[in-house]
Amino acid sequence: MMRLLPWGALMAAVALGDEGDDMTWEEARCIMTNKRMVFLGDSIQRYCAFGFNYWLEEGELPDEEYDSDKWGKNDQDYDERRGQTWTDYSPITDRTHHRAWVYKNFDDINAYTEFYFIQNVWYDRGDTDGDESIADLAETLKDYDYITYNQGWWHLKEEQPGDYCGEEWTDDCDDEYKDMLSSLSDAMFSDGAQVVWRSTTCCGEGDDPDDWFDSIQDQNRAARDFFEDTDVAYVEAFLWDGDDLDDETFDGFHPTRENCLTFSKRILYQFRDNCVDGNPTPGSNGGQGGTPATTYAPTYQPTAKPVPAPTYAPTYQPTAKPVPAPTYAPTYQ
């Protein structure tokens, strides 16, 4: 079971308002100094993670939305991990960007972020037939400093086994969702990491953007109820309805850069410690020491695929020609 940590009174709060919206770049870098943070979720979480990495490094939003490239657009989005996947398990789709794993180092503040694309709230090796699972990730990520997690839309997809909960959120849907949250929390959220559960955004799939409107709200209520009185903070992201999608998203589904940055600031605010309203400077971590000259290597290592030994062609050797024995003329007398 989850235990309440010393900072639990802060983390148990449900962030429904605009706390953190005015966070500065300097405050964000203070919060992230000497810290490891991981994002887990779907494409909404992915684009928000890319945008957060860009903003944390550059102090400004990316120049354009991420609508045309599911692996990011900028060198600042992550460190050379384009096309890297963390598992072979694909309950719904085996596209690489739906199993993505990327990471980024921020050397000047000794910070590190990761993103994992997950296709449901929880699965272990019993679900994946032995492939890497969220349970495997939990063994490493539970010791990170900050975890920000969401899984809502993919859990509602018709392709998922069991009831189609996007069409109607039933008591069975509620029970199943909370069972998964329980397994996840026991495995990943019960050690030293500070955790934020970001709620699922409006609105859903289908011909009508409001098709999942009620189910997502019911799903968010289930998560909010589950995390109440725990050490997991709940940050609300269901901030608009179907009539607002053209303005609030770049494609009817994914939040704009500005909205993603708002989510990221509200999430970071839950980890603020003494970095907000405390006159922080980049790299100061609120006065908790300087920045070590170390760089995080990626911690999680997916199962290595066998690499064939290179076949070397023989180095060309010209055919040796016979060398005639020298003929000595008689020495002149």
C-alpha positions as CSV (number, residue, x, y, z in Angstrom):
1,M,0.0,0.0,0.0
2,M,1.1,3.6,-0.6
3,R,2.5,5.3,2.4
4,L,2.2,9.0,3.2
5,L,5.7,10.7,3.0
6,P,6.7,13.7,5.0
7,W,5.7,16.0,2.1
8,G,2.4,14.1,1.7
9,A,0.3,17.0,3.0
10,L,1.5,19.0,0.0
11,M,1.3,16.2,-2.5
12,A,-2.2,15.1,-1.5
13,A,-3.6,18.4,-2.7
14,V,-5.7,18.3,-5.8
15,A,-4.5,21.1,-8.1
16,L,-7.7,22.3,-9.7
17,G,-6.8,26.0,-10.1
18,D,-4.1,27.9,-11.7
19,E,-1.3,27.3,-9.2
20,G,2.0,27.4,-11.0
21,D,0.8,29.2,-14.1
22,D,3.1,32.2,-13.4
23,M,6.2,30.0,-12.8
24,T,9.3,31.5,-14.3
25,W,12.0,29.8,-16.3
26,E,14.4,30.4,-13.4
27,E,12.1,28.8,-10.9
28,A,11.6,25.8,-13.1
29,R,15.3,25.3,-13.5
30,C,15.7,25.7,-9.8
31,I,13.2,22.9,-9.2
32,M,14.9,20.6,-11.8
33,T,18.5,21.2,-10.6
34,N,20.2,17.9,-9.7
35,K,16.9,16.0,-10.4
36,R,15.6,13.2,-12.6
37,M,12.1,13.4,-13.9
38,V,10.2,10.9,-16.0
39,F,7.0,11.4,-18.1
40,L,4.9,8.3,-18.8
41,G,1.8,8.4,-21.0
42,D,0.5,8.7,-24.5
43,S,1.0,11.2,-27.3
44,I,-0.4,14.1,-25.3
45,Q,2.2,13.4,-22.6
46,R,4.8,12.9,-25.4
47,Y,4.3,16.3,-27.0
48,C,4.2,18.0,-23.6
49,A,7.4,16.3,-22.6
50,F,9.1,17.5,-25.8
51,G,7.9,21.0,-25.3
52,F,9.0,21.0,-21.6
53,N,12.5,19.9,-22.6
54,Y,12.7,22.6,-25.2
55,W,11.5,25.3,-22.7
56,L,13.7,24.1,-19.9
57,E,16.8,24.4,-22.1
58,E,15.9,27.5,-24.2
59,G,13.6,29.5,-21.9
60,E,11.0,29.8,-24.7
61,L,8.4,27.7,-26.5
62,P,9.3,25.8,-29.7
63,D,8.7,27.7,-32.9
64,E,5.9,25.5,-34.1
65,E,3.5,22.7,-33.0
66,Y,4.6,19.0,-33.1
67,D,1.8,18.1,-35.5
68,S,3.9,16.7,-38.3
69,D,6.5,14.7,-36.5
70,K,5.8,12.2,-33.7
71,W,9.5,12.0,-32.9
72,G,9.8,15.7,-32.3
73,K,11.2,18.6,-34.4
74,N,14.1,20.1,-32.5
75,D,17.5,19.0,-31.3
76,Q,16.5,20.3,-27.9
77,D,13.5,17.8,-27.6
78,Y,15.8,15.0,-26.5
79,D,19.3,13.4,-26.9
80,E,19.7,11.4,-30.0
81,R,17.2,8.6,-29.4
82,R,15.0,8.9,-32.4
83,G,13.3,5.6,-33.1
84,Q,14.4,4.0,-29.8
85,T,11.7,1.7,-28.2
86,W,11.6,0.4,-24.7
87,T,9.5,-2.8,-25.3
88,D,8.3,-5.1,-28.0
89,Y,4.9,-5.4,-26.3
90,S,2.2,-3.8,-28.4
91,P,-1.4,-4.5,-27.2
92,I,-2.9,-2.1,-29.7
93,T,-0.2,-0.9,-32.2
94,D,3.4,-1.9,-32.8
95,R,4.4,1.4,-34.3
96,T,7.7,2.5,-32.8
97,H,6.5,5.9,-31.8
98,H,3.8,4.2,-29.7
99,R,6.5,2.3,-27.8
100,A,9.0,5.2,-27.7
101,W,11.7,5.9,-25.1
102,V,13.7,9.1,-25.2
103,Y,15.8,11.0,-22.7
104,K,17.6,14.3,-22.3
105,N,20.4,15.7,-20.2
106,F,20.6,19.3,-19.1
107,D,24.3,19.5,-18.2
108,D,24.3,23.0,-16.9
109,I,21.9,22.1,-14.1
110,N,22.6,18.4,-13.9
111,A,19.0,17.5,-14.7
112,Y,17.7,14.6,-16.6
113,T,14.3,13.7,-18.2
114,E,12.8,10.6,-19.8
115,F,9.6,9.8,-21.7
116,Y,8.0,6.4,-22.1
117,F,5.0,5.8,-24.4
118,I,2.7,3.4,-22.6
119,Q,-0.5,1.9,-24.1
120,N,-2.5,1.3,-20.9
121,V,-2.4,2.3,-17.3
122,W,-0.6,-0.9,-16.2
123,Y,0.8,-4.2,-17.5
124,D,3.2,-6.7,-16.1
125,R,5.1,-9.6,-17.7
126,G,2.0,-11.8,-17.3
127,D,0.2,-9.4,-19.7
128,T,3.1,-9.0,-22.1
129,D,4.1,-12.7,-22.5
130,G,7.6,-11.9,-21.1
131,D,8.3,-8.6,-22.9
132,E,9.3,-5.6,-20.9
133,S,6.4,-4.1,-19.0
134,I,5.5,-1.2,-16.8
135,A,6.2,-3.4,-13.9
136,D,9.9,-3.6,-15.1
137,L,10.0,0.2,-15.5
138,A,8.7,0.6,-12.0
139,E,11.7,-1.1,-10.5
140,T,13.9,1.7,-11.7
141,L,11.6,4.7,-12.0
142,K,10.3,4.5,-8.4
143,D,13.6,5.9,-7.2
144,Y,13.6,8.9,-9.5
145,D,13.0,12.3,-8.0
146,Y,9.8,13.2,-10.0
147,I,7.3,11.1,-11.8
148,T,4.5,12.6,-13.9
149,Y,2.0,10.0,-15.2
150,N,-1.2,9.9,-17.2
151,Q,-3.0,7.2,-19.1
152,G,-6.6,7.8,-20.0
153,W,-7.3,8.0,-23.7
154,W,-5.7,4.6,-24.6
155,H,-7.5,2.9,-21.8
156,L,-10.8,4.0,-23.4
157,K,-10.0,2.7,-26.8
158,E,-12.3,0.1,-28.3
159,E,-9.3,-2.1,-29.1
160,Q,-8.5,-2.6,-25.4
161,P,-9.7,-6.0,-24.0
162,G,-12.9,-5.9,-21.9
163,D,-15.7,-3.4,-21.9
164,Y,-15.5,-0.4,-24.4
165,C,-15.3,2.2,-21.7
166,G,-15.0,5.2,-24.1
167,E,-18.7,4.7,-25.1
168,E,-20.0,4.3,-21.6
169,W,-18.2,4.4,-18.3
170,T,-19.7,1.5,-16.2
171,D,-19.1,0.3,-12.7
172,D,-16.9,-2.4,-14.3
173,C,-14.9,0.2,-16.0
174,D,-14.5,2.1,-12.7
175,D,-13.4,-1.1,-10.9
176,E,-10.9,-2.1,-13.6
177,Y,-9.3,1.3,-13.8
178,K,-8.9,1.6,-10.0
179,D,-7.4,-2.0,-9.9
180,M,-4.8,-0.9,-12.5
181,L,-4.1,2.3,-10.5
182,S,-3.6,0.2,-7.4
183,S,-1.1,-2.1,-9.1
184,L,0.7,0.8,-10.5
185,S,0.8,2.7,-7.3
186,D,2.1,-0.2,-5.2
187,A,4.9,-0.8,-7.8
188,M,6.0,2.7,-8.7
189,F,4.5,5.3,-6.4
190,S,5.3,3.9,-3.0
191,D,9.0,4.6,-2.6
192,G,10.9,7.9,-2.7
193,A,9.7,9.6,-5.9
194,Q,7.4,12.6,-5.8
195,V,4.5,11.8,-8.1
196,V,1.9,13.8,-10.1
197,W,-1.0,12.2,-11.8
198,R,-2.1,14.5,-14.7
199,S,-5.7,14.1,-15.5
200,T,-6.9,13.2,-19.0
201,T,-7.8,16.1,-21.4
202,C,-10.9,16.7,-23.3
203,C,-12.4,15.1,-25.4
204,G,-11.9,11.9,-27.3
205,E,-12.0,9.9,-30.5
206,G,-14.8,9.4,-33.0
207,D,-16.7,11.5,-35.4
208,D,-18.0,13.8,-32.6
209,P,-15.3,15.4,-30.5
210,D,-17.6,15.0,-27.5
211,D,-18.0,11.2,-27.9
212,W,-15.8,10.4,-24.9
213,F,-16.7,13.6,-23.0
214,D,-18.6,11.9,-20.2
215,S,-16.4,8.9,-20.0
216,I,-13.2,11.0,-19.6
217,Q,-14.8,13.0,-16.8
218,D,-15.9,9.8,-15.1
219,Q,-12.4,8.4,-15.5
220,N,-10.8,11.5,-14.1
221,R,-13.2,11.3,-11.1
222,A,-12.1,7.7,-10.5
223,A,-8.4,8.7,-10.5
224,R,-9.0,11.8,-8.3
225,D,-10.9,9.7,-5.8
226,F,-8.3,7.0,-5.8
227,F,-5.4,9.4,-5.1
228,E,-7.3,11.4,-2.5
229,D,-5.4,11.2,0.8
230,T,-2.3,9.7,-0.7
231,D,1.1,11.1,-1.5
232,V,0.3,11.5,-5.2
233,A,-0.7,15.0,-6.4
234,Y,-3.6,15.2,-8.9
235,V,-3.2,18.0,-11.5
236,E,-6.3,18.8,-13.5
237,A,-6.0,19.1,-17.3
238,F,-9.6,18.8,-18.4
239,L,-9.9,22.5,-19.0
240,W,-12.2,22.9,-22.0
241,D,-14.9,21.1,-23.9
242,G,-15.6,20.1,-27.5
243,D,-16.5,23.6,-28.6
244,D,-13.0,24.8,-27.7
245,L,-10.9,22.2,-29.4
246,D,-9.9,24.3,-32.4
247,D,-8.4,26.9,-30.2
248,E,-7.0,24.7,-27.4
249,T,-5.5,21.9,-29.5
250,F,-3.5,21.9,-32.8
251,D,-5.4,19.0,-34.3
252,G,-8.6,18.5,-32.3
253,F,-6.8,16.1,-29.9
254,H,-3.4,17.3,-28.8
255,P,-3.0,20.5,-26.6
256,T,-1.2,23.4,-28.0
257,R,2.4,24.3,-26.9
258,E,1.0,26.9,-24.6
259,N,-1.4,24.5,-22.9
260,C,1.3,21.9,-22.5
261,L,3.5,24.4,-20.9
262,T,0.7,25.3,-18.5
263,F,0.4,21.7,-17.6
264,S,4.1,21.4,-17.0
265,K,4.2,24.4,-14.8
266,R,1.3,23.1,-12.7
267,I,3.1,19.8,-12.4
268,L,6.4,21.4,-11.4
269,Y,4.6,23.5,-8.8
270,Q,3.8,20.4,-6.9
271,F,7.6,19.8,-6.6
272,R,8.4,23.4,-5.9
273,D,10.1,23.0,-2.4
274,N,11.7,26.4,-1.8
275,C,12.3,27.3,-5.4
276,V,9.1,29.3,-6.0
277,D,8.8,32.8,-4.4
278,G,12.3,32.2,-2.9
279,N,14.4,34.3,-5.3
280,P,15.9,31.2,-7.0
281,T,18.7,31.4,-9.6
282,P,19.1,28.8,-12.3
283,G,21.1,25.8,-11.0
284,S,20.6,26.8,-7.3
285,N,18.0,24.3,-6.4
286,G,16.8,26.8,-3.8
287,G,20.2,26.9,-2.1
288,Q,20.6,23.2,-1.8
289,G,24.1,23.0,-3.2
290,G,25.9,23.5,-6.4
291,T,25.7,21.6,-9.6
292,P,27.9,18.5,-9.8
293,A,29.8,18.0,-13.0
294,T,28.2,14.7,-13.8
295,T,25.9,13.6,-16.5
296,Y,23.1,11.0,-16.1
297,A,23.4,8.1,-18.4
298,P,20.0,6.6,-19.4
299,T,19.1,4.2,-16.6
300,Y,16.6,1.9,-18.2
301,Q,18.1,-0.5,-20.8
302,P,15.7,-2.3,-23.1
303,T,16.4,-5.9,-23.9
304,A,19.4,-5.9,-26.1
305,K,18.9,-7.3,-29.6
306,P,21.8,-9.6,-30.8
307,V,24.2,-7.7,-32.9
308,P,25.8,-9.8,-35.7
309,A,29.6,-9.7,-35.7
310,P,30.9,-7.7,-38.7
311,T,32.2,-9.7,-41.6
312,Y,35.5,-8.4,-42.7
313,A,36.7,-8.8,-46.3
314,P,40.2,-10.0,-46.5
315,T,42.7,-7.2,-47.0
316,Y,43.9,-7.2,-50.6
317,Q,47.4,-8.8,-51.0
318,P,49.0,-8.5,-54.4
319,T,50.4,-11.7,-55.8
320,A,54.1,-11.7,-55.1
321,K,56.3,-11.9,-58.2
322,P,59.5,-14.0,-58.1
323,V,62.6,-12.0,-57.5
324,P,65.5,-13.2,-59.7
325,A,68.8,-13.8,-57.9
326,P,71.3,-11.1,-58.7
327,T,74.0,-11.9,-61.3
328,Y,77.4,-10.6,-60.3
329,A,79.8,-9.5,-63.0
330,P,83.4,-10.2,-62.3
331,T,85.1,-7.5,-60.4
332,Y,87.2,-5.4,-62.8
333,Q,90.9,-6.1,-62.6
